[in-house]
Amino acid sequence: LSDLTSRLGSDPAAWRWSALHIARMGHPVLGRIPVLNRLAQIEVPTPGGDDTLNRGQTAGRRGSNPYAHVHGAGYRAIYDLADPSRSRFAVATGQSGQPYSRHWQDLSNPWAGGQHRTITGQPAELAAAGATRLQLRP
């Protein structure tokens, strides 16, 4: 209690887990370059804890913030094998691994909030979403 009071103040009613339980995800390449590492880092407050269904493991008693979210599922999916159109997913970092893309971290907040996106893939669904072709580039 004394540690939490020093971090969050003397009014327990005002304490918020999200103020301490933050998932930090660095870019695998840019995260190693000074200055760019801060631009390429995703930080999102998360619920959950070590023993919850929405697991967000803490650092334990190590480090300057033992409540930080240091381990959890970066990709969560629910596959409905009876009806694949009902399958859903959530990914922590967004659809793109490129920090300057509009899809960089676009799914981080929904992931943290336990929200999912429907997995599409049937040709009619893709066409309805505006896809005209699949083009693979190296």
N, CA and C atoms as a LAMMPS dump frame, in Angstrom:
ITEM: TIMESTEP
0
ITEM: NUMBER OF ATOMS
414
ITEM: BOX BOUNDS ff ff ff
-5.0000000000000000e+02 5.0000000000000000e+02
-5.0000000000000000e+02 5.0000000000000000e+02
-5.0000000000000000e+02 5.0000000000000000e+02
ITEM: ATOMS id mol type element x y z
1 1 1 N 0.815 -1.194 0
2 1 2 C 0 0 0
3 1 3 C 0.86 1.259 0
4 2 1 N 1.954 1.209 0.734
5 2 2 C 2.81 2.398 0.761
6 2 3 C 3.435 2.655 -0.61
7 3 1 N 3.791 1.583 -1.332
8 3 2 C 4.349 1.75 -2.675
9 3 3 C 3.308 2.343 -3.619
10 4 1 N 2.084 1.814 -3.579
11 4 2 C 1.03 2.343 -4.438
12 4 3 C 0.681 3.782 -4.072
13 5 1 N 0.679 4.094 -2.807
14 5 2 C 0.406 5.465 -2.371
15 5 3 C 1.476 6.41 -2.896
16 6 1 N 2.728 5.985 -2.868
17 6 2 C 3.795 6.863 -3.369
18 6 3 C 3.704 7.05 -4.891
19 7 1 N 3.173 6.062 -5.585
20 7 2 C 3.062 6.145 -7.042
21 7 3 C 1.771 6.825 -7.507
22 8 1 N 0.67 6.595 -6.793
23 8 2 C -0.645 7.025 -7.272
24 8 3 C -1.354 8.051 -6.398
25 9 1 N -0.782 8.369 -5.26
26 9 2 C -1.405 9.354 -4.389
27 9 3 C -2.116 8.723 -3.207
28 10 1 N -2.616 9.549 -2.323
29 10 2 C -3.183 9.076 -1.054
30 10 3 C -4.654 8.669 -1.125
31 11 1 N -5.32 8.905 -2.258
32 11 2 C -6.738 8.569 -2.384
33 11 3 C -6.907 7.291 -3.213
34 12 1 N -7.086 6.142 -2.555
35 12 2 C -7.221 4.885 -3.289
36 12 3 C -8.378 4.886 -4.295
37 13 1 N -9.407 5.677 -4.062
38 13 2 C -10.534 5.736 -4.994
39 13 3 C -10.112 6.331 -6.339
40 14 1 N -9.033 7.088 -6.352
41 14 2 C -8.549 7.709 -7.585
42 14 3 C -7.487 6.862 -8.288
43 15 1 N -7.077 5.781 -7.675
44 15 2 C -6.055 4.928 -8.273
45 15 3 C -6.595 4.247 -9.523
46 16 1 N -5.779 4.157 -10.533
47 16 2 C -6.145 3.477 -11.769
48 16 3 C -5.021 2.526 -12.161
49 17 1 N -5.377 1.258 -12.35
50 17 2 C -4.41 0.239 -12.739
51 17 3 C -3.708 0.657 -14.024
52 18 1 N -4.443 1.286 -14.93
53 18 2 C -3.886 1.681 -16.222
54 18 3 C -2.782 2.734 -16.107
55 19 1 N -2.69 3.399 -14.977
56 19 2 C -1.606 4.371 -14.789
57 19 3 C -0.259 3.671 -14.599
58 20 1 N -0.29 2.432 -14.149
59 20 2 C 0.938 1.684 -13.889
60 20 3 C 1.137 0.504 -14.845
61 21 1 N 0.042 -0.078 -15.291
62 21 2 C 0.099 -1.305 -16.097
63 21 3 C 0.069 -0.93 -17.578
64 22 1 N 1.238 -0.59 -18.102
65 22 2 C 1.368 -0.124 -19.478
66 22 3 C 2.232 -1.112 -20.257
67 23 1 N 1.705 -1.533 -21.409
68 23 2 C 2.478 -2.411 -22.305
69 23 3 C 3.312 -1.516 -23.212
70 24 1 N 4.608 -1.754 -23.24
71 24 2 C 5.518 -1.006 -24.113
72 24 3 C 6.1 -1.977 -25.132
73 25 1 N 5.886 -1.649 -26.391
74 25 2 C 6.35 -2.529 -27.469
75 25 3 C 7.258 -1.733 -28.389
76 26 1 N 8.516 -2.093 -28.405
77 26 2 C 9.479 -1.402 -29.249
78 26 3 C 9.602 -2.059 -30.613
79 27 1 N 9.964 -1.282 -31.597
80 27 2 C 10.181 -1.807 -32.944
81 27 3 C 11.453 -2.655 -32.915
82 28 1 N 11.463 -3.822 -33.574
83 28 2 C 12.627 -4.714 -33.476
84 28 3 C 13.912 -4.131 -34.059
85 29 1 N 13.826 -3.224 -35.023
86 29 2 C 15.026 -2.63 -35.613
87 29 3 C 15.199 -1.194 -35.128
88 30 1 N 14.187 -0.365 -35.353
89 30 2 C 14.298 1.05 -34.98
90 30 3 C 14.399 1.243 -33.468
91 31 1 N 13.952 0.269 -32.716
92 31 2 C 14.038 0.345 -31.264
93 31 3 C 15.456 0.359 -30.737
94 32 1 N 16.42 0.029 -31.584
95 32 2 C 17.834 -0.003 -31.179
96 32 3 C 18.589 1.265 -31.583
97 33 1 N 17.893 2.193 -32.227
98 33 2 C 18.541 3.411 -32.712
99 33 3 C 18.121 4.589 -31.835
100 34 1 N 19.081 5.277 -31.211
101 34 2 C 18.73 6.419 -30.365
102 34 3 C 17.864 7.428 -31.126
103 35 1 N 16.98 8.074 -30.439
104 35 2 C 15.997 9.038 -30.922
105 35 3 C 14.865 8.326 -31.678
106 36 1 N 15.202 7.525 -32.672
107 36 2 C 14.165 6.801 -33.411
108 36 3 C 13.451 5.786 -32.523
109 37 1 N 14.167 5.272 -31.523
110 37 2 C 13.555 4.267 -30.657
111 37 3 C 12.316 4.81 -29.945
112 38 1 N 12.316 6.094 -29.603
113 38 2 C 11.145 6.685 -28.945
114 38 3 C 9.986 6.874 -29.919
115 39 1 N 10.31 7.164 -31.175
116 39 2 C 9.275 7.344 -32.19
117 39 3 C 8.65 6.02 -32.619
118 40 1 N 9.397 4.958 -32.449
119 40 2 C 8.942 3.652 -32.907
120 40 3 C 8.479 2.769 -31.762
121 41 1 N 8.109 3.367 -30.645
122 41 2 C 7.641 2.59 -29.501
123 41 3 C 6.148 2.795 -29.317
124 42 1 N 5.452 1.718 -29.083
125 42 2 C 4.025 1.77 -28.798
126 42 3 C 3.85 1.612 -27.299
127 43 1 N 3.075 2.484 -26.702
128 43 2 C 2.747 2.387 -25.273
129 43 3 C 1.235 2.45 -25.138
130 44 1 N 0.679 1.46 -24.465
131 44 2 C -0.769 1.424 -24.299
132 44 3 C -1.104 0.876 -22.911
133 45 1 N -1.953 1.6 -22.154
134 45 2 C -2.387 1.079 -20.855
135 45 3 C -3.262 -0.156 -21.065
136 46 1 N -3.073 -1.147 -20.214
137 46 2 C -3.809 -2.397 -20.381
138 46 3 C -4.447 -2.858 -19.079
139 47 1 N -5.543 -3.599 -19.195
140 47 2 C -6.116 -4.239 -18.013
141 47 3 C -5.397 -5.558 -17.775
142 48 1 N -5.955 -6.388 -16.963
143 48 2 C -5.404 -7.721 -16.744
144 48 3 C -4.257 -7.723 -15.761
145 49 1 N -3.758 -8.888 -15.526
146 49 2 C -2.66 -9.075 -14.595
147 49 3 C -2.113 -10.483 -14.718
148 50 1 N -1.309 -10.88 -13.758
149 50 2 C -0.653 -12.181 -13.808
150 50 3 C -1.639 -13.348 -13.79
151 51 1 N -2.767 -13.188 -13.118
152 51 2 C -3.695 -14.303 -12.911
153 51 3 C -5.086 -14.016 -13.464
154 52 1 N -5.159 -13.324 -14.582
155 52 2 C -6.459 -13.008 -15.169
156 52 3 C -6.569 -13.624 -16.556
157 53 1 N -7.777 -13.709 -17.058
158 53 2 C -8.01 -14.249 -18.389
159 53 3 C -7.343 -13.368 -19.446
160 54 1 N -7.466 -12.064 -19.311
161 54 2 C -6.797 -11.13 -20.222
162 54 3 C -5.403 -10.889 -19.654
163 55 1 N -4.56 -11.883 -19.814
164 55 2 C -3.252 -11.89 -19.154
165 55 3 C -2.372 -10.732 -19.592
166 56 1 N -1.862 -10.043 -18.63
167 56 2 C -0.884 -8.989 -18.839
168 56 3 C 0.115 -9.088 -17.701
169 57 1 N 1.074 -9.985 -17.843
170 57 2 C 2.001 -10.283 -16.755
171 57 3 C 2.819 -9.065 -16.377
172 58 1 N 3.019 -8.896 -15.091
173 58 2 C 3.818 -7.788 -14.574
174 58 3 C 5.273 -8.211 -14.435
175 59 1 N 6.104 -7.257 -14.093
176 59 2 C 7.534 -7.518 -13.918
177 59 3 C 7.829 -8.154 -12.571
178 60 1 N 6.814 -8.358 -11.754
179 60 2 C 7.052 -8.893 -10.413
180 60 3 C 7.65 -7.807 -9.546
181 61 1 N 8.671 -8.108 -8.846
182 61 2 C 9.293 -7.107 -7.961
183 61 3 C 10.564 -6.538 -8.556
184 62 1 N 10.719 -6.684 -9.865
185 62 2 C 11.928 -6.205 -10.523
186 62 3 C 11.677 -4.864 -11.214
187 63 1 N 12.715 -4.096 -11.32
188 63 2 C 12.654 -2.863 -12.098
189 63 3 C 12.015 -1.697 -11.376
190 64 1 N 12.001 -0.556 -12.06
191 64 2 C 11.475 0.664 -11.456
192 64 3 C 9.953 0.683 -11.415
193 65 1 N 9.31 -0.073 -12.301
194 65 2 C 7.85 -0.193 -12.264
195 65 3 C 7.482 -1.674 -12.267
196 66 1 N 7.321 -2.262 -11.094
197 66 2 C 7.011 -3.691 -11.024
198 66 3 C 5.617 -4.029 -11.542
199 67 1 N 4.796 -3.009 -11.849
200 67 2 C 3.433 -3.232 -12.319
201 67 3 C 3.317 -3.146 -13.835
202 68 1 N 4.411 -2.85 -14.526
203 68 2 C 4.386 -2.721 -15.983
204 68 3 C 3.947 -4.029 -16.639
205 69 1 N 3.249 -3.915 -17.731
206 69 2 C 2.815 -5.07 -18.518
207 69 3 C 4.011 -5.502 -19.368
208 70 1 N 4.642 -6.609 -19.006
209 70 2 C 5.867 -7.019 -19.686
210 70 3 C 5.71 -8.285 -20.527
211 71 1 N 4.599 -9.001 -20.37
212 71 2 C 4.425 -10.231 -21.144
213 71 3 C 2.939 -10.519 -21.307
214 72 1 N 2.564 -10.896 -22.496
215 72 2 C 1.176 -11.255 -22.765
216 72 3 C 1.023 -11.636 -24.222
217 73 1 N -0.163 -11.984 -24.598
218 73 2 C -0.433 -12.398 -25.974
219 73 3 C -0.495 -11.175 -26.884
220 74 1 N 0.458 -11.062 -27.789
221 74 2 C 0.441 -9.967 -28.753
222 74 3 C -0.579 -10.195 -29.845
223 75 1 N -0.936 -11.446 -30.067
224 75 2 C -1.955 -11.807 -31.054
225 75 3 C -2.94 -12.731 -30.367
226 76 1 N -4.198 -12.368 -30.424
227 76 2 C -5.251 -13.224 -29.879
228 76 3 C -6.236 -13.508 -30.999
229 77 1 N -6.702 -14.73 -31.083
230 77 2 C -7.661 -15.086 -32.122
231 77 3 C -8.677 -16.071 -31.574
232 78 1 N -9.863 -15.964 -32.107
233 78 2 C -10.946 -16.899 -31.815
234 78 3 C -11.394 -17.434 -33.17
235 79 1 N -11.142 -18.694 -33.403
236 79 2 C -11.497 -19.299 -34.681
237 79 3 C -12.76 -20.138 -34.519
238 80 1 N -13.769 -19.82 -35.304
239 80 2 C -15.01 -20.584 -35.317
240 80 3 C -14.935 -21.531 -36.513
241 81 1 N -14.619 -22.785 -36.25
242 81 2 C -14.438 -23.742 -37.334
243 81 3 C -15.756 -24.133 -37.984
244 82 1 N -16.863 -23.956 -37.279
245 82 2 C -18.17 -24.259 -37.863
246 82 3 C -18.621 -23.137 -38.797
247 83 1 N -18.187 -21.924 -38.507
248 83 2 C -18.546 -20.765 -39.335
249 83 3 C -17.358 -19.808 -39.361
250 84 1 N -16.404 -20.019 -40.268
251 84 2 C -15.189 -19.194 -40.294
252 84 3 C -15.451 -17.689 -40.384
253 85 1 N -16.6 -17.281 -40.904
254 85 2 C -16.885 -15.849 -41.005
255 85 3 C -17.099 -15.208 -39.629
256 86 1 N -17.254 -16.021 -38.601
257 86 2 C -17.402 -15.495 -37.243
258 86 3 C -16.076 -15.458 -36.485
259 87 1 N -14.986 -15.817 -37.128
260 87 2 C -13.665 -15.811 -36.485
261 87 3 C -13.205 -14.377 -36.281
262 88 1 N -12.452 -14.149 -35.194
263 88 2 C -12.025 -12.794 -34.834
264 88 3 C -10.563 -12.811 -34.398
265 89 1 N -9.927 -11.636 -34.447
266 89 2 C -8.54 -11.526 -34.01
267 89 3 C -8.281 -10.15 -33.411
268 90 1 N -7.185 -10.066 -32.676
269 90 2 C -6.67 -8.795 -32.153
270 90 3 C -5.156 -8.896 -32.163
271 91 1 N -4.506 -7.825 -32.595
272 91 2 C -3.04 -7.807 -32.63
273 91 3 C -2.571 -6.524 -31.959
274 92 1 N -1.595 -6.644 -31.085
275 92 2 C -1.186 -5.53 -30.236
276 92 3 C -0.597 -4.346 -30.982
277 93 1 N 0.155 -4.595 -32.018
278 93 2 C 0.901 -3.497 -32.639
279 93 3 C 0.225 -2.872 -33.835
280 94 1 N -0.844 -3.436 -34.302
281 94 2 C -1.49 -2.921 -35.498
282 94 3 C -1.135 -3.753 -36.705
283 95 1 N -1.65 -3.359 -37.852
284 95 2 C -1.46 -4.16 -39.052
285 95 3 C -0.102 -3.967 -39.695
286 96 1 N 0.594 -2.907 -39.359
287 96 2 C 1.857 -2.625 -40.026
288 96 3 C 3.001 -2.594 -39.031
289 97 1 N 4.144 -3.083 -39.462
290 97 2 C 5.352 -2.995 -38.652
291 97 3 C 6.179 -1.775 -39.01
292 98 1 N 5.613 -0.902 -39.801
293 98 2 C 6.314 0.291 -40.276
294 98 3 C 5.764 1.508 -39.538
295 99 1 N 6.564 2.151 -38.682
296 99 2 C 6.072 3.248 -37.851
297 99 3 C 5.476 4.441 -38.607
298 100 1 N 5.799 4.602 -39.873
299 100 2 C 5.253 5.741 -40.612
300 100 3 C 4.001 5.377 -41.401
301 101 1 N 3.544 4.146 -41.267
302 101 2 C 2.314 3.714 -41.916
303 101 3 C 1.12 4.179 -41.095
304 102 1 N 0.006 4.427 -41.765
305 102 2 C -1.215 4.798 -41.031
306 102 3 C -1.749 3.621 -40.228
307 103 1 N -1.243 2.431 -40.498
308 103 2 C -1.683 1.247 -39.767
309 103 3 C -0.749 0.876 -38.621
310 104 1 N 0.277 1.691 -38.38
311 104 2 C 1.17 1.475 -37.24
312 104 3 C 0.359 1.746 -35.984
313 105 1 N 0.278 0.809 -35.121
314 105 2 C -0.415 0.835 -33.839
315 105 3 C -1.911 1.122 -33.941
316 106 1 N -2.508 0.932 -35.129
317 106 2 C -3.937 1.219 -35.27
318 106 3 C -4.836 0.223 -34.537
319 107 1 N -4.299 -0.9 -34.13
320 107 2 C -5.095 -1.88 -33.397
321 107 3 C -4.682 -1.996 -31.933
322 108 1 N -3.754 -1.141 -31.491
323 108 2 C -3.243 -1.232 -30.121
324 108 3 C -4.318 -0.975 -29.067
325 109 1 N -5.065 0.099 -29.219
326 109 2 C -6.096 0.401 -28.219
327 109 3 C -7.224 -0.626 -28.223
328 110 1 N -7.721 -1.042 -29.402
329 110 2 C -8.719 -2.119 -29.368
330 110 3 C -8.176 -3.402 -28.735
331 111 1 N -6.911 -3.747 -29.03
332 111 2 C -6.288 -4.926 -28.414
333 111 3 C -6.287 -4.785 -26.896
334 112 1 N -5.873 -3.627 -26.407
335 112 2 C -5.811 -3.405 -24.957
336 112 3 C -7.198 -3.446 -24.332
337 113 1 N -8.205 -3.018 -25.082
338 113 2 C -9.575 -2.996 -24.57
339 113 3 C -10.321 -4.314 -24.732
340 114 1 N -9.629 -5.346 -25.229
341 114 2 C -10.273 -6.643 -25.379
342 114 3 C -11.191 -6.738 -26.586
343 115 1 N -11.054 -5.812 -27.518
344 115 2 C -11.885 -5.835 -28.714
345 115 3 C -11.202 -6.65 -29.807
346 116 1 N -11.991 -7.148 -30.718
347 116 2 C -11.485 -7.981 -31.811
348 116 3 C -12.021 -7.483 -33.141
349 117 1 N -11.339 -7.832 -34.208
350 117 2 C -11.788 -7.559 -35.57
351 117 3 C -12.2 -8.883 -36.198
352 118 1 N -13.189 -8.813 -37.053
353 118 2 C -13.618 -10.014 -37.771
354 118 3 C -12.582 -10.362 -38.828
355 119 1 N -12.275 -11.635 -38.929
356 119 2 C -11.356 -12.104 -39.962
357 119 3 C -12.161 -12.307 -41.242
358 120 1 N -11.791 -11.576 -42.26
359 120 2 C -12.463 -11.756 -43.541
360 120 3 C -11.529 -12.499 -44.472
361 121 1 N -12.036 -12.955 -45.528
362 121 2 C -11.189 -13.661 -46.452
363 121 3 C -11.947 -14.276 -47.606
364 122 1 N -13.255 -14.348 -47.508
365 122 2 C -14.038 -14.857 -48.617
366 122 3 C -14.009 -13.831 -49.744
367 123 1 N -13.884 -14.248 -50.986
368 123 2 C -13.797 -13.299 -52.101
369 123 3 C -14.919 -12.253 -52.101
370 124 1 N -16.138 -12.65 -51.808
371 124 2 C -17.251 -11.691 -51.816
372 124 3 C -17.079 -10.65 -50.711
373 125 1 N -16.61 -11.073 -49.543
374 125 2 C -16.392 -10.139 -48.433
375 125 3 C -15.283 -9.156 -48.763
376 126 1 N -14.2 -9.652 -49.346
377 126 2 C -13.089 -8.781 -49.702
378 126 3 C -13.513 -7.77 -50.762
379 127 1 N -14.274 -8.208 -51.75
380 127 2 C -14.754 -7.298 -52.786
381 127 3 C -15.668 -6.245 -52.178
382 128 1 N -16.517 -6.634 -51.231
383 128 2 C -17.412 -5.686 -50.579
384 128 3 C -16.631 -4.664 -49.753
385 129 1 N -15.458 -5.062 -49.267
386 129 2 C -14.62 -4.148 -48.48
387 129 3 C -13.748 -3.272 -49.371
388 130 1 N -13.849 -3.452 -50.681
389 130 2 C -13.095 -2.599 -51.592
390 130 3 C -11.86 -3.227 -52.2
391 131 1 N -11.57 -4.468 -51.864
392 131 2 C -10.393 -5.123 -52.432
393 131 3 C -10.695 -5.538 -53.868
394 132 1 N -9.764 -5.269 -54.734
395 132 2 C -9.956 -5.644 -56.132
396 132 3 C -9.036 -6.774 -56.554
397 133 1 N -7.905 -6.913 -55.883
398 133 2 C -6.966 -7.974 -56.221
399 133 3 C -5.992 -8.153 -55.077
400 134 1 N -5.334 -9.279 -55.07
401 134 2 C -4.283 -9.565 -54.105
402 134 3 C -2.96 -9.468 -54.861
403 135 1 N -2.109 -8.583 -54.406
404 135 2 C -0.813 -8.421 -55.07
405 135 3 C 0.268 -8.638 -54.035
406 136 1 N 1.099 -9.641 -54.268
407 136 2 C 2.202 -9.947 -53.369
408 136 3 C 3.476 -9.341 -53.932
409 137 1 N 4.207 -8.62 -53.095
410 137 2 C 5.461 -8.005 -53.519
411 137 3 C 6.556 -8.426 -52.569
412 138 1 N 7.759 -8.663 -53.093
413 138 2 C 8.86 -9.049 -52.209
414 138 3 C 9.319 -7.88 -51.352
